[in-house]
Amino acid sequence: MLIIFQILFILFALFTVFGVWKRKRDGQISARAAWFWSLFWAAAIVAVLWPESTTLLANQLGIGRGADLIIYISIAVIFYLLFRLHIKIEMINREVTKVVRKEALEDNRNS
């Protein structure tokens, strides 16, 4: 029997997946990102419906508890996403610098 948390989590995850595909359809995210997040939320649903599955997987990987495995994976994903965001921000900073320099040079020529 599903407990209230499981039901609420599944509803939240499904709502999130629908939001992901809406953003994909609107062109806000790539197909790769949409599939990544869909698979992420599908795995989360599996972990919530069958919590013992995380323990079985953790034991196969030499980790004691399923909760520890989830924490390790979560931290790795967060750091990966932070790395990607950092790279994107640096690219945007370079582009803004180029545009500002170009505008400053054009303003200087016109003065």
matplotlib code that plots the C-alpha trace (Angstrom):
import matplotlib.pyplot as plt

x = [0.0, 1.3, 1.9, 1.0, 4.6, 4.9, 1.7, 2.7, 6.2, 5.0, 2.5, 5.3, 7.7, 5.1, 4.2, 7.9, 8.4, 5.5, 7.1, 10.4, 8.7, 6.8, 10.1, 11.5, 8.5, 8.9, 12.6, 13.9, 15.9, 17.5, 16.2, 19.3, 18.4, 14.7, 15.7, 18.2, 15.7, 13.0, 15.3, 16.3, 12.7, 11.9, 14.8, 13.5, 10.0, 11.5, 13.6, 10.5, 8.2, 10.9, 13.3, 15.0, 16.2, 18.6, 20.0, 20.5, 22.2, 24.3, 25.4, 26.4, 28.6, 30.2, 28.2, 26.5, 23.1, 20.8, 20.4, 24.2, 24.2, 21.4, 23.4, 26.6, 24.8, 23.0, 26.2, 28.0, 25.1, 25.0, 28.7, 28.4, 25.6, 27.5, 30.5, 28.3, 26.7, 30.2, 31.3, 28.1, 28.5, 32.1, 31.1, 28.4, 30.9, 33.3, 30.5, 29.3, 32.9, 33.3, 30.0, 30.9, 34.4, 32.9, 30.3, 32.9, 35.2, 32.3, 31.2, 34.8, 35.0, 31.7, 32.7]
y = [0.0, 3.4, 5.9, 9.5, 10.6, 8.2, 9.4, 13.0, 12.4, 10.6, 13.4, 16.0, 14.0, 13.6, 17.2, 18.0, 15.7, 17.3, 20.7, 19.5, 18.4, 21.6, 23.5, 21.2, 21.9, 25.7, 25.4, 26.4, 23.2, 20.7, 17.1, 15.8, 17.8, 16.8, 13.1, 13.5, 15.1, 12.6, 9.7, 11.4, 11.7, 8.2, 6.8, 8.9, 7.4, 3.9, 4.7, 6.0, 3.1, 0.4, 1.8, -1.6, -1.3, 1.4, -0.8, -3.7, -1.4, 0.2, -3.3, -4.2, -1.1, -1.7, 1.0, 0.0, 1.8, 2.9, 6.3, 6.8, 5.9, 8.4, 11.1, 10.3, 10.4, 13.6, 15.3, 14.2, 15.5, 18.8, 19.4, 18.4, 20.9, 23.6, 23.0, 23.3, 26.5, 27.9, 27.2, 28.8, 31.9, 32.3, 32.0, 34.7, 36.9, 36.7, 37.5, 40.5, 41.7, 41.5, 43.3, 46.1, 46.5, 46.7, 49.2, 51.3, 51.4, 52.3, 55.1, 56.3, 56.5, 58.4, 60.9]
z = [0.0, -0.9, 1.9, 1.6, 0.9, -2.0, -3.6, -3.2, -4.4, -7.5, -8.3, -7.8, -10.1, -12.8, -12.6, -12.9, -15.9, -17.7, -17.0, -18.4, -21.7, -21.9, -21.7, -24.3, -26.6, -26.0, -27.0, -23.5, -23.0, -25.3, -26.0, -24.1, -21.0, -21.2, -21.4, -18.5, -16.2, -17.2, -16.4, -13.2, -12.0, -13.2, -11.1, -8.1, -8.5, -8.6, -5.4, -3.6, -4.7, -3.9, -1.4, -1.0, -4.6, -3.6, -0.9, -3.3, -5.8, -3.0, -1.8, -5.4, -5.5, -2.1, -0.3, 3.0, 2.7, -0.1, 1.4, 1.3, -2.4, -3.1, -1.2, -3.1, -6.5, -5.6, -4.6, -7.8, -9.9, -8.1, -8.6, -12.2, -12.7, -10.8, -13.1, -16.2, -14.8, -14.1, -17.7, -19.1, -16.9, -18.0, -21.7, -21.1, -19.3, -22.3, -24.8, -22.7, -22.6, -26.4, -26.9, -24.5, -26.0, -29.5, -28.4, -26.6, -29.7, -31.9, -29.5, -29.4, -33.2, -33.4, -30.8]

ax = plt.figure().add_subplot(projection="3d")
ax.plot(x, y, z, "-o")
ax.set_aspect("equal")
plt.show()
